Amino acid sequence: MSLVAEAPGFIQVFSNGSVKRFIPQTATPSAEWSNISCRYKSKDIIIHPSKPITARIFLPTDHDSLSQQLPLLVYFHGGGFCIGSTTWLGYHVFLGNLSATAKTIVVSVDYRLAPENKLPIAYDDCYSALEWLSSSTSDSETWLRQADLSRVFLSGDSAGGNIAHQVAIKAIKGNIRIKGVVPIHPFFGSEARTELELADSSADAVAMNDMFWKLSLPEGCDRNFYGCNFNKGAETEWSMFPAVMVFVAGLDFLKERGVMYVDFLKRKGVKVVSMVEAEGEAHVFHVWNPESEATYLLQKQINTFMHSLL
């Protein structure tokens, strides 16, 4: 048995198909207020036990004092489709604080990972989660009864930002109304390289991203697969696509892909498209530094965007 692919400290893939993932610090959900200063509570739920698809729900502390139901933000974690989980400490803290800041119920989805489950399984899992959340079946989860299903947002970082785009397209076809989409440092690509991808300074990072694409793409597909290259996707009713705010990071070589994605949506006639750059910050900084000033600013910017559409 030999090692065929590796992202040091994150994942190893072996010739017999086995996969070893290195899990960073995780957080246990707390369905009760742990102390008087706690801004949110959380718990885990099962959406589809057979697949399986699970999720972690975050509810702001002051939900009972609010006069109406809360918006619902469905979040998809990153990790090149191959790693990541809503249980990671960085995601837990970031999304809990976002729930409190934006006065929003957050549902963070754990979908099946590649290479064991190649694309489009992640897209299908996440759309299945959205369908479940939008159906009467979800009423069995008491926390979700406080969610206003006419005010649903999609978000995610890196691969999760990519997923948010694909799920929004599926939602249009499935007549599920989405208010807005918030991709954070979205993970897109193509066979053609951008200038930053060609730069020597990002060679290691580009090689790792290529590896994640190789592990996650369907057999026989290259980086012009529709899930990687948004220009190759099937035509959709772009006039019905939700409002979009794209976040990019100044030190992230994927920033160019984010800019290209914004231009793509504008050319397609999506009505509201904007972009915010976090200067001097790296890819998914909010996951690795969930209590930094830059992360707090990101949460406030997401809050402002969401409430501008309510």
N, C-alpha and C positions, 0 to 999 in steps of 0.2 A: 504494500500500500504506500503510495507516494503522494506528496503534497502537490496539487495542481494549481491552486490559486490561494492567495493570502493577502489580507489587509492586516498587517501586524497590530495586535492588540484588539482586533475586532472579529475576524473570521478566518478560518482555514477550511479549505475544501480538498478532499482527498480523492484519489483515483477510483476508489470503490463507490463513490457517490456520497460518502458520509461527510457531515459538516460539523465543525466545532465552532461555536460562537462564544466569544469572551464577553460576559455581561458586566457592564459597569455597575456602580452603586445604584440600587433600586429603592423605591419608596413603597411602603405599605399604605393602602388607603385607610382613611379614618372617617367613618360615617357619623361620628359625633364631634362636637367642638372640643379640641384637645386643650385649649386654654382660652382665656377671655380675649386675647389679641388675635386669635385665629380668624382669617378672612374668608375661609372656605372649608367645605367638607367634601369628601369623595368616597366613592365605593365602586367596586367592580361588578359588571353584569355580563351575562352570557347572551349573545344575540342569536348565534346559530351554533348549537353544540356539535353538530355533525361535521362542520367544516375544519376546525372551529373558528368562529369569529367572536371575539370578546371586546369589551370596552370599559373604560373608566369614566365615570361621571363626576363632574365638579359642580358644586352648587355654592353660590356666594352666601356669606353669613347672614346678610340682611334681607334675604329673599322674602321672609314673612312680612317685612315692613313695606315692601313695594306694592303699589296699588294694582298692578296688572301682571299678567303672565310675562315670563322673561324670554328674550330671544334665545335661539338655540344655535350654537356654533359646533359644527362637526369637524373634528381635527384628525388629520392623517400624519403620523410620524414619518420622519425621514430615515435614511440608512441605505440608499442605493437599492431599495427593494429587497435587500438581503439581510439587513440587521435592523435593530431598533425595536423599541417597545414603549407603550404608554406607561409601563412600570418604571422606566428609567427615571432616576431622581431629577435630572434636568427637565424632562418633560413634565413630571408631576408638579414641580415648583412653578415652572413657567405657566402651565395651563391653569393651575389653581389660582395664581395671582391674576391671570388674565380674566378668569371668571369673576373675581372680585372687582377688578378695575372696570370691566365692561358691563357689570351687572347682567351676566349672561350664563346660561347653563351650557357647559362645555362637555361634549361627548368625544372622547379620544379613542379611536378605533385601533384595535390590534388585528391586522389582516395576516394572511399566510405569506410566508417569505420565500424568495428564491434562494438558491437554485432548486430546492425541492419543488417549489411551486412557481413556475415561470409565468411571466406576463402572458395573457392579461388577467391572471387570477387575482392579483392585488386590486385591479380595477373592479372586477366582478364582486369581490368580497366587500369592498368599500361601498359600492352601489347597493349591494344587498343590505348593508347596515343602514344606509339612508332610507331604503324602502321600508325596512322594519321600523325605523324611527318615525316615518311618515304614516304608518298604518295604525289601526286601532289596537293591534296586538301589543304595541309598546305601552298602552295604558296600564298594563299589569305592573309596570315600574312606576312607583309612586312619585319619584322625583321628576319624571318626565311629564307628569300631569300638569306641572307648572310651566311647561315650555309652550310658547306660542308658535305653532307650526306654520303660521303665515309669515314668520320672520326667521327663516333658516339661512345660515351662512356656512360656507365651506372654507376650510383653511388647512394648511399643512406646510411643512418645510422640506426643502430638498426633494427627494422622491415623493414626499407627501404633497408638495406643491404641484408636482406633475399629476399626482392622483386627483387632486382637487379639480384640475382642469378637465380631466377625463370623466370624472363623476358628474361635473356640471353638464357636459355634453350628453351623457346618459340621462340626466334628469330632464333635460329638454325633451328628449324622445319619449321619456316615460311620464311626461306631464306632472313632474314634481317641481314646485316653484321654489327657486333659490333666490334670495335677496342679493347676495353678494359673494364673491370669491376672493380669498386673500392668500395668494401663493407667496411663501417666504423663501427666498433664495432657490427658486425652482430648478429642478434637475432635468434639463433637456439636453439633447445632443443631435448629432448628424454625422454622416461620413465626412463631410467637409469640416475643416477646423476653423475656429475663430482665431483672431490675432493672439489673444491671451493663452489659448490652448497651444499655440505654436511656440510660445515663449519658453525659453529654457528654465526660467525661474519656477514654472508651474509643472515641470515635466513629471515629477513624482505624483503630484495630485491628479494630473491628467491620466497617468497610467492606472491609478487606483480607480478612477471613474470609468475608464475603459473596461477594467476588470469587472466592476459591478454590472455594467451593461452586458458584457459577455455572459455573466452568470444569470442574468434575469431575462434576457431576450428569448423569444421562442426559437426553437431549433430551426436553423436555416435562415434566420433573419439577421440583418446588420443594423447599424445605427440609423438607417432610414426607415425603420419600423415606425408606424404611426405614433406609438407610445413614446418613442424617443424624439423623433423629429415632428414637431407639431405641424409643419408645412405639408406633411404627407397624410394627414388625417382625412377621413371622409368629410364631405361638405355637410354642414349643419345649418340650422336656422339661427344664424349669428345675430339677427335682430332680437332674438329671444334670450341671448346669452346674458347672464347677470352682470351687474357692475363689478369691476375688478380693480383691486389695488395690489400692485406687485411690489414686494420689498426685495431689494438687492443689497449686498454688502460690498463696500469699496475695495476690500482686499481679496475678494472671492473671484477666481477666474471665471466662474459661472455667471458673473454679473453681465457679461455680454449676451449670454443666452436670455437672461431676464429682460434686457433691453430689446432684444429681437422679438421676444414674446409680446411685449407691450406694443411694438410696431405692428406685429402680425394682427393682434386684436383690433387695433385702430383701423387697419386696412380692411378688415372684415366688417367694419361698421358697428362694432360693439359700442354702445352709447357712452358708457362711463368707464374710462380706463385711466389710471394714474400710476405713478411709480415713485417710490421713496427710497433713497440710498442712505445707508448707514456708513458714513465715511470713517475710514480707519478701523473697520470691523471685519472679521473673517466669517467664513461660511458657518451658518447655524450657531453664531455666537451666543444666542439666547438659550441654547440647550446646554452649552458648556459653562455659561456664566448667567444662570437664570435670575440672579439678583443684582446684576450690574445696572448702572445708570442707563446704558444703551438699551438694555432689555426693558427697563421700566418705560423708556421713551417709546419703544416698539409697541408695548401694550397700550399706551395712551393713544398712539397713532391708529392702531386697530380699532380701539374704542371709538375714536372720532369718526372713522370711516363707517363703521357699522351704524352708529346713531345718526349719521347724515342721511341714511337710507330708510330709517324707521318712520 
